[in-house]
Amino acid sequence: MRDNQNFSSLVIPVCIWCLLTFSSLAFAEVVDRVVAEVNDEVITLSEIEEEGRELFRKIALEVPAQDRLSAIEQVREDILRSMIDKKLIKQEALKQGIVVTSEEIDDMVEQMLLANSISKEQLLTELEKSGADEAMYRSNIEIQIYQNKLLNRDVRSKIVITEEAILDYYDTSYTKHIPEGGYYLLQIGIGWGETEGEDPDPTIIEQRKKSARQRAERVHKLALSGNDFKELARKFSDLPSAAEGGDIGVFDEDEMASYMRTAVTSLNPGEVSAVIETPVGFQFFKLLSSKEGGIVMQAPYSEVKEEIREKLYNQELRKEFEEWIKEIRDEAYIRTSL
C-alpha cells in the first residue's frame, strides 16, 4: 500500500489532473496526425487533445486571449512528455515479462476509493463531469501498477535510508538553538469574535467572552493532560500561528506584552501557562526553552523518526525515478513532431 502511494505521485501527473479536474466547455477540433514515435508505437495529436481536453477548455475560459496559444502549446508539450513516459514504462514492463491483471487494477481502484472516502458511483460522476470515463481512468491505474512493479524491481533496492541521515535531518529540522535570555514559546488562542468597528450589546460581548473562555479552558485541560500541544494548536487555535502548530518563536522578556510576560516568565521548560485574557480573546502558552538558552527539541526523536525516514525515502525515490526514466528515454527511439 505504501509503495502504491509513493509511486503513484511520480508519473503521469498531467494525466491524472486531466481526469479529475475542471468542468466541460466546447473546444475546437484539430486535424489528426502522428506527433511522436516511441520505439514501435505512435502517439497522435488527437490522443493528446483527448488527454488534455479539460485543461484546454480551462485555458479557453481563464487565460487572456494573447496568452492562450503559448499556454496551449506548453500543455501539449507536457502531456506529450507524460504520454511518452507512459508508453516507455509499459514497454519496459512487458520487455521484463511483467503483467498487470484486471484484478490488480480493481484492487488499486478500491484502494483509491477508500483513501479518498468516495464510492465508485461518486468517482464515475466526477469522471463524467470532467469529460473522462472509467476506461481512461483504469488505463492510468494500469500504468501506475506497471511503474510500481518496475520500481520495486529496478529502483527500490538502491534506496537505503541510514540512521545517520535521519539524525542529520532531525538535527537540522527539529532542533533549534535558543540564545541566552530567550523564551521559545508555543501559543494557543481563542477569540471571542469581536469585529473591528462593531459596537454590539454588552450582554452579547459577555456571552462571547464566556463561550471563548470555556473553549480555551477545555483545550487547556487537554494540553495539561499531555495531548500534543502543536496538534491542539492546529485544531483549535484561532490565531495565525495555528498553521505552525502554535510556534511563535523566541522572545526576549522585554519584547513580550505584559499579559504574556506574566504568563510565561515563571514557567519551567515543558510547562503550560494558565489561561489569560487578552484584548481580543484568551490565550495560553507552552514554554520550550527558558532564559538559560540551549538546544530545544521541537519533537522527541522517537516520535518523528519514522516520519523523517518516510520523507527521506520519498525524496530519494523521486531522485532515483528521474534517473531511471531518463536512462530508459536515452535508450529508446523517440521522435517527436508536435
C-alpha positions as CSV (number, residue, x, y, z in Angstrom):
1,M,0.0,0.0,0.0
2,R,2.8,2.4,0.9
3,D,4.5,1.7,-2.4
4,N,1.3,2.5,-4.3
5,Q,1.0,5.8,-2.6
6,N,4.7,6.7,-3.0
7,F,5.0,5.8,-6.7
8,S,1.6,7.0,-8.0
9,S,2.7,10.6,-7.5
10,L,5.8,10.3,-9.6
11,V,4.4,9.7,-13.1
12,I,1.6,11.0,-15.3
13,P,0.7,13.9,-13.1
14,V,-0.8,15.8,-16.0
15,C,-2.9,12.8,-17.0
16,I,-4.4,12.4,-13.5
17,W,-5.0,16.2,-13.4
18,C,-6.9,16.0,-16.7
19,L,-9.0,13.2,-15.4
20,L,-10.1,14.7,-12.1
21,T,-10.2,18.4,-12.7
22,F,-12.3,21.2,-14.3
23,S,-15.8,21.3,-15.9
24,S,-16.7,20.9,-19.6
25,L,-16.8,23.6,-22.2
26,A,-16.6,23.2,-26.0
27,F,-13.1,23.3,-27.6
28,A,-12.1,23.4,-31.3
29,E,-11.4,20.2,-33.2
30,V,-7.9,19.6,-34.6
31,V,-6.7,17.7,-37.7
32,D,-5.2,14.4,-36.5
33,R,-1.6,13.4,-37.2
34,V,1.2,11.4,-35.6
35,V,3.2,13.6,-33.2
36,A,5.5,11.1,-31.7
37,E,7.1,7.7,-32.4
38,V,8.1,5.8,-29.3
39,N,10.1,2.7,-30.4
40,D,7.4,0.8,-32.4
41,E,4.4,2.8,-31.1
42,V,2.9,6.2,-32.1
43,I,1.1,9.0,-30.4
44,T,-1.3,11.1,-32.3
45,L,-2.4,14.7,-31.9
46,S,-6.0,13.5,-31.2
47,E,-4.8,11.4,-28.3
48,I,-3.1,14.5,-26.8
49,E,-6.2,16.6,-27.3
50,E,-8.3,13.9,-25.6
51,E,-5.9,13.5,-22.7
52,G,-5.8,17.3,-22.1
53,R,-9.3,18.2,-23.1
54,E,-10.3,19.7,-19.8
55,L,-7.1,21.6,-19.4
56,F,-7.5,23.2,-22.9
57,R,-11.1,24.1,-22.0
58,K,-9.9,25.7,-18.8
59,I,-7.3,27.7,-20.8
60,A,-10.1,28.9,-23.1
61,L,-12.1,30.1,-20.0
62,E,-9.4,31.6,-17.9
63,V,-6.3,32.6,-19.9
64,P,-6.2,36.0,-21.6
65,A,-6.5,35.8,-25.4
66,Q,-3.0,36.9,-26.1
67,D,-1.5,34.2,-23.9
68,R,-3.7,31.3,-24.9
69,L,-1.6,29.9,-27.8
70,S,1.6,29.7,-25.7
71,A,-0.4,28.2,-22.8
72,I,-1.9,25.5,-25.1
73,E,1.5,24.7,-26.6
74,Q,3.0,24.3,-23.2
75,V,0.3,22.0,-22.0
76,R,0.5,19.9,-25.2
77,E,4.3,19.5,-24.6
78,D,3.7,18.5,-21.0
79,I,1.1,16.0,-22.0
80,L,3.2,14.5,-24.8
81,R,6.1,14.0,-22.4
82,S,3.8,12.3,-19.9
83,M,2.4,10.1,-22.6
84,I,5.8,9.1,-23.9
85,D,6.8,8.2,-20.4
86,K,3.7,6.0,-20.0
87,K,4.5,4.2,-23.2
88,L,8.1,3.7,-22.2
89,I,7.1,2.3,-18.8
90,K,4.6,-0.2,-20.3
91,Q,7.1,-1.2,-23.0
92,E,9.9,-1.7,-20.4
93,A,7.5,-3.7,-18.2
94,L,6.4,-6.0,-21.0
95,K,10.1,-6.5,-22.0
96,Q,10.8,-7.7,-18.5
97,G,7.8,-10.1,-18.5
98,I,5.8,-8.0,-16.1
99,V,2.0,-8.2,-16.5
100,V,-0.9,-6.4,-14.9
101,T,-4.2,-8.2,-14.4
102,S,-7.7,-6.8,-14.2
103,E,-7.9,-7.9,-10.6
104,E,-4.9,-5.8,-9.7
105,I,-6.5,-2.8,-11.4
106,D,-9.7,-3.5,-9.4
107,D,-7.7,-3.7,-6.2
108,M,-5.9,-0.4,-6.9
109,V,-9.2,1.4,-7.7
110,E,-10.7,0.1,-4.5
111,Q,-7.7,1.4,-2.5
112,M,-8.0,4.8,-4.1
113,L,-11.7,4.9,-3.3
114,L,-11.0,4.0,0.3
115,A,-8.2,6.5,0.6
116,N,-10.4,9.3,-0.7
117,S,-13.6,8.2,1.1
118,I,-15.7,8.1,-2.0
119,S,-17.8,5.5,-3.7
120,K,-17.4,4.2,-7.2
121,E,-20.5,5.9,-8.2
122,Q,-19.1,9.2,-7.0
123,L,-15.9,8.6,-8.9
124,L,-17.8,7.9,-12.1
125,T,-19.8,11.0,-11.6
126,E,-16.7,13.1,-11.2
127,L,-15.1,11.5,-14.3
128,E,-18.2,12.2,-16.3
129,K,-18.2,15.8,-15.2
130,S,-14.6,16.2,-16.4
131,G,-15.4,14.6,-19.7
132,A,-13.4,11.4,-18.9
133,D,-14.6,7.8,-18.4
134,E,-13.8,4.7,-16.4
135,A,-11.7,3.2,-19.2
136,M,-9.4,6.1,-19.3
137,Y,-9.1,6.1,-15.5
138,R,-8.3,2.4,-15.4
139,S,-5.7,2.9,-18.2
140,N,-3.9,5.3,-15.9
141,I,-4.2,3.0,-13.0
142,E,-2.7,0.2,-15.1
143,I,0.4,2.4,-15.9
144,Q,0.8,3.2,-12.2
145,I,0.9,-0.5,-11.4
146,Y,3.4,-1.3,-14.2
147,Q,5.5,1.5,-12.8
148,N,5.2,0.3,-9.2
149,K,6.4,-3.2,-10.3
150,L,9.3,-1.9,-12.3
151,L,10.4,0.4,-9.5
152,N,10.1,-2.4,-7.0
153,R,12.5,-4.4,-9.2
154,D,14.8,-1.8,-10.5
155,V,14.9,1.1,-8.1
156,R,13.8,0.3,-4.5
157,S,16.7,-1.9,-3.9
158,K,19.0,1.1,-4.4
159,I,17.4,3.2,-1.7
160,V,18.9,2.9,1.8
161,I,17.9,5.5,4.4
162,T,20.6,5.3,7.2
163,E,20.2,6.2,10.8
164,E,22.8,8.9,10.3
165,A,20.8,10.5,7.5
166,I,17.7,10.5,9.8
167,L,19.6,12.1,12.6
168,D,21.1,14.7,10.4
169,Y,17.7,15.7,9.1
170,Y,16.3,15.7,12.7
171,D,19.2,18.0,13.9
172,T,18.5,20.4,11.0
173,S,14.7,20.5,11.1
174,Y,13.6,19.5,14.5
175,T,16.0,21.2,16.9
176,K,16.7,24.9,17.4
177,H,19.4,26.7,19.3
178,I,18.0,29.3,21.7
179,P,20.3,32.1,22.8
180,E,20.6,33.0,26.4
181,G,17.8,35.3,27.5
182,G,15.3,33.9,25.0
183,Y,11.9,32.3,25.7
184,Y,10.9,29.8,23.0
185,L,7.1,29.6,23.0
186,L,4.1,27.8,21.6
187,Q,0.7,29.6,21.8
188,I,-3.0,28.7,21.6
189,G,-5.6,31.5,21.4
190,I,-9.4,31.5,21.3
191,G,-11.0,34.8,20.2
192,W,-14.5,35.9,21.1
193,G,-15.3,37.1,17.6
194,E,-15.4,40.9,18.1
195,T,-15.3,42.7,14.8
196,E,-13.5,46.0,14.3
197,G,-15.9,48.9,14.3
198,E,-18.6,46.8,15.8
199,D,-20.5,48.1,18.8
200,P,-22.6,45.1,20.0
201,D,-24.7,45.0,23.1
202,P,-22.6,44.5,26.2
203,T,-24.6,41.4,27.1
204,I,-23.6,39.9,23.7
205,I,-19.9,40.7,24.3
206,E,-20.1,39.0,27.7
207,Q,-21.7,35.9,26.2
208,R,-19.0,35.7,23.6
209,K,-16.3,36.1,26.2
210,K,-17.8,33.4,28.3
211,S,-18.1,31.0,25.4
212,A,-14.5,31.7,24.3
213,R,-13.2,31.2,27.9
214,Q,-15.0,27.9,28.1
215,R,-13.4,26.7,24.8
216,A,-10.0,27.9,25.9
217,E,-10.3,26.1,29.2
218,R,-11.3,22.8,27.5
219,V,-8.3,22.9,25.2
220,H,-6.1,24.0,28.2
221,K,-7.1,20.8,30.0
222,L,-6.2,18.7,27.0
223,A,-2.8,20.4,26.9
224,L,-2.2,19.8,30.7
225,S,-3.2,16.2,30.3
226,G,-0.4,15.5,27.9
227,N,-2.0,15.9,24.5
228,D,0.3,17.2,21.7
229,F,0.4,21.0,22.1
230,K,1.1,21.6,18.4
231,E,-1.7,19.4,17.3
232,L,-4.1,21.1,19.7
233,A,-3.0,24.5,18.3
234,R,-3.6,23.4,14.7
235,K,-7.0,22.1,15.6
236,F,-8.4,24.7,18.0
237,S,-6.4,27.9,17.9
238,D,-7.9,30.9,16.2
239,L,-4.5,32.6,15.8
240,P,-2.4,32.8,12.6
241,S,0.3,30.7,14.5
242,A,-2.1,27.7,14.4
243,A,-0.7,26.8,11.0
244,E,2.7,26.4,12.6
245,G,1.4,24.4,15.5
246,G,1.3,27.5,17.7
247,D,5.0,28.1,17.2
248,I,5.7,31.8,17.7
249,G,9.5,31.5,18.1
250,V,11.8,33.2,20.6
251,F,11.0,36.3,22.6
252,D,13.2,38.3,25.0
253,E,11.4,39.3,28.1
254,D,11.2,43.0,27.1
255,E,9.6,42.1,23.8
256,M,6.6,40.5,25.4
257,A,3.2,42.1,26.1
258,S,2.6,42.5,29.8
259,Y,0.0,39.7,29.9
260,M,2.3,37.4,28.0
261,R,5.3,38.2,30.3
262,T,3.2,37.5,33.4
263,A,2.1,34.1,32.0
264,V,5.5,32.7,30.8
265,T,8.4,34.1,32.8
266,S,7.7,31.9,35.8
267,L,7.4,28.7,33.8
268,N,10.0,25.9,33.5
269,P,10.7,24.4,30.1
270,G,7.9,22.0,29.1
271,E,5.3,23.7,31.3
272,V,2.0,25.2,30.1
273,S,0.8,28.5,31.4
274,A,-2.5,29.4,32.9
275,V,-5.3,30.7,30.6
276,I,-5.0,34.5,30.4
277,E,-7.3,37.2,29.0
278,T,-6.1,39.4,26.2
279,P,-7.7,42.4,24.5
280,V,-9.3,40.0,21.9
281,G,-9.6,36.6,23.5
282,F,-8.0,34.1,25.8
283,Q,-4.5,32.5,25.4
284,F,-2.1,30.2,27.0
285,F,1.4,29.2,26.2
286,K,3.9,26.3,26.4
287,L,7.5,27.1,27.2
288,L,10.0,25.1,25.2
289,S,13.1,26.9,26.4
290,S,13.7,29.5,29.1
291,K,16.3,32.3,29.6
292,E,19.2,29.8,30.1
293,G,19.1,29.1,26.4
294,G,20.4,25.8,24.8
295,I,19.2,23.3,22.2
296,V,15.4,22.8,22.1
297,M,13.8,19.7,20.6
298,Q,10.6,20.6,18.7
299,A,9.6,16.9,18.9
300,P,11.1,13.9,20.5
301,Y,13.3,11.9,18.1
302,S,11.4,8.7,18.7
303,E,8.1,10.3,17.7
304,V,9.3,11.6,14.4
305,K,11.9,9.1,13.3
306,E,9.7,7.1,11.0
307,E,8.1,10.3,9.6
308,I,11.6,11.5,8.7
309,R,12.5,8.1,7.3
310,E,9.4,8.2,5.1
311,K,10.2,11.8,3.9
312,L,13.8,11.0,3.1
313,Y,12.7,7.8,1.3
314,N,10.2,9.7,-0.9
315,Q,12.8,12.3,-1.7
316,E,15.3,9.6,-2.7
317,L,12.7,7.7,-4.6
318,R,11.8,10.7,-6.7
319,K,15.5,11.3,-7.5
320,E,16.1,7.6,-8.4
321,F,12.9,7.6,-10.5
322,E,14.0,10.6,-12.6
323,E,17.4,9.0,-13.2
324,W,15.7,5.6,-14.1
325,I,13.2,7.1,-16.5
326,K,16.0,9.2,-18.1
327,E,18.0,6.1,-18.8
328,I,15.0,4.5,-20.4
329,R,14.4,7.6,-22.6
330,D,18.0,7.7,-23.6
331,E,18.0,4.1,-24.7
332,A,14.7,4.4,-26.6
333,Y,14.0,5.6,-30.1
334,I,11.8,8.7,-29.7
335,R,11.0,11.1,-32.5
336,T,8.5,14.0,-31.9
337,S,6.9,16.5,-34.3
338,L,4.4,18.4,-32.2
